[in-house]
Amino acid sequence: MNYVIEKLQKIKTKELYRKLKYIETAQSPRVKMGGKDFILLGSNNYLGLCDDYRLKKAAIDAIHKYGVGSGGSRLTTGSYDIHKELEKKIASFKGTEASLIFNTGYMANVGIISAICDRNWVIFCDKLNHASIIDGCRLSDAKLIRYKHCDMTDLLYKVNKYKKNNSLIVTDGVFSMDGDIAPLPDIVKIAKENDIITMVDDAHATGILGKNGSGTASYFNCDNQINIMMGTLSKSIASEGGYAAGSKDLIDYLKNSARSFIYSTALSPATIAVSIKSLEIIENDEKRRSNLLKMSNWLQNELSIAGFNVLKTKTPIIPIMVGPAYKAVEFSKNLLREGIYIPAIRPPSVPEGTSRLRISLMATHTPQDLEEALTKIKLIGKDLNIIGGQND
Ligand SMILES: Cc1ncc(COP(=O)(O)O)c(C=O)c1O
């Protein structure tokens, strides 16, 4: 295993070594780790529903009715009536004819893309798309053309140069590490003019953007103009799983050809019941969403005023740009010592030289949580010379 040891050593030398941290309480604004209290500012539980009593009750009720494991893959013995109910609900939420649940968002991307595309296809892919999209593209054997992040001039140039009869443009709706939103109307226009199919990964937009939180297409009034809508149930929905939503034919095809759907045991009934309940809550709780975005706006302004290099977003994701990996790690470690848990994001999750702290807010954070965290972020930012003293 010398090969592994050498590789591991290289990872450590580059300050890219990662260790798991273990949380001992529910995913919520204040958590315990190693018996100590921390303000958590890095969860994808954006709407704060992971610890919601209604979702916990839905899981418990489902366990009483169906037991725990699903017992098989969906196409053998693992499909339950509630799987069908959730798929109907997702389709109605996204405004499509049908939908299909996968066990994770990762498996959805890998399964969808490799089922649709093969070596005769070209895939145009935003440079900052999520790793699961890239892995789906690689698995498909299609020609992969990456365009500059959200750069429509570059996309158009590459479409003109490389497009084939079978082409796909795929983008994150909200980019997971930058928190910005893909220019969907422009992407749709380029796709239509060039007869290209479109796919949007709404992992971070689901529950956050658009009417009832239904995602990026709705946010831009582009409903019905995206061929394949993909998303996760693991972030705002506070559950687990991924989905594809689109035409009946698309979904029927994926059921019969997406290998990550076919060859994996179905999600457990409790997980499915949580997703159903969560969608019901999200569709009827505009206030939760708008409060979250207001808090995010407030914190972004405060951090900018303090002198941090913050990427401004219209989402709960707030990247504080630091640059070198070691510095982001140092920042995160020092904050942890002060009871603030914000993960440092480094390559390969983000490009070299763009390491950052990725703050993500929950709708259940209080102004006190944010003020306490802000004070400590400023203090440590100054200590490490990430900000100067003059701006506060
Ligand atoms: C944009 C994007 N797509 C897909 C995924 C994968 O989703 P999941 O965590 O449900 O596997 C993630 C999650 O990290 C993501 O950020």
Ligand as a Chemical Component Dictionary entry (heavy atoms), coordinates in Angstrom:
data_LIG
# 
_chem_comp.id                   LIG 
_chem_comp.type                 NON-POLYMER 
_chem_comp.pdbx_formal_charge   0 
_chem_comp.three_letter_code    LIG 
# 
loop_
_chem_comp_atom.comp_id 
_chem_comp_atom.atom_id 
_chem_comp_atom.alt_atom_id 
_chem_comp_atom.type_symbol 
_chem_comp_atom.charge 
_chem_comp_atom.model_Cartn_x 
_chem_comp_atom.model_Cartn_y 
_chem_comp_atom.model_Cartn_z 
_chem_comp_atom.pdbx_ordinal 
LIG C1 C1 C 0 -25.064 20.994 -6.836 1  
LIG C2 C2 C 0 -25.122 19.649 -6.168 2  
LIG N1 N1 N 0 -25.595 18.613 -6.855 3  
LIG C3 C3 C 0 -25.683 17.392 -6.308 4  
LIG C4 C4 C 0 -25.286 17.159 -5.012 5  
LIG C5 C5 C 0 -25.361 15.790 -4.435 6  
LIG O1 O1 O 0 -26.503 15.686 -3.641 7  
LIG P1 P1 P 0 -26.545 14.633 -2.436 8  
LIG O2 O2 O 0 -25.763 15.220 -1.326 9  
LIG O3 O3 O 0 -27.993 14.506 -2.145 10 
LIG O4 O4 O 0 -25.947 13.379 -2.940 11 
LIG C6 C6 C 0 -24.819 18.220 -4.252 12 
LIG C7 C7 C 0 -24.449 18.004 -2.835 13 
LIG O5 O5 O 0 -23.492 18.119 -2.299 14 
LIG C8 C8 C 0 -24.703 19.496 -4.842 15 
LIG O6 O6 O 0 -24.199 20.517 -4.150 16 
# 
loop_
_chem_comp_bond.comp_id 
_chem_comp_bond.atom_id_1 
_chem_comp_bond.atom_id_2 
_chem_comp_bond.value_order 
_chem_comp_bond.pdbx_ordinal 
LIG C1 C2 SING 1  
LIG C2 N1 SING 2  
LIG C2 C8 DOUB 3  
LIG N1 C3 DOUB 4  
LIG C3 C4 SING 5  
LIG C4 C5 SING 6  
LIG C4 C6 DOUB 7  
LIG C5 O1 SING 8  
LIG O1 P1 SING 9  
LIG P1 O2 DOUB 10 
LIG P1 O3 SING 11 
LIG P1 O4 SING 12 
LIG C6 C7 SING 13 
LIG C6 C8 SING 14 
LIG C7 O5 DOUB 15 
LIG C8 O6 SING 16 
# 
